[in-house]
Amino acid sequence: MLRYAIIFLIIAIVAGIFGFGGIAGTSAGIAKILFFVFLVLFAISFVLKFIKR
């Protein structure tokens, strides 16, 4: 999931450089959402792994 967030971030940067503002904004928004979902899932798995030990 982190890989997809980085891919969308790169798409947003490239689209911003070439002047495609709508695509850049959408891609940046998707990248943010995926990054926060990754953080939540990482925190949940960390806590569950800690509880099992």
N, C-alpha and C positions, 0 to 999 in steps of 0.2 A: 504494500500500500504506500509505503514511503517512496518507492520507485515511481509510482504514478503521480504522486504529489510533485516530485522533482521534475518529471516530464512535463506536467502542466505548467510549472513555473518557468521552465525553459521556453515552452510555447508562448507564454505570456510575454517574456522578455523579447523574444524574436519578433512577435507581432507588434509589440510596442516600438521596437526599433524601426520597423517598416511602416508604421503609421496606422495600423489596424487597431484602433482604440477599443472597439466593441469586443473583438476577439480577445484582445489582451486583458480586458477587464473580466470577461467571463472565465478565461483560463486561470487568472489569478484567484478568482473566487473559488473555483473548483480546487485549486491547489491548497488554499487555506482550509477548506472543508476536509479534504483528504488528510492533511497534516494533523488537524485536531482529532479526527477519527483515529488516526494512527497513534497519537499520544494517549488517547483514552484506552484503546485496546492494549497498548504496551503497559500502561499502569495497572490495568485489570490483570493481565497475565503475570506481572511482577508480584502483585499482592497474592494471587492464588498460588504462585510458586513458593512464596515466602510462608504462606499458611500451611502448605503441605509438608514442609520440612519442619 
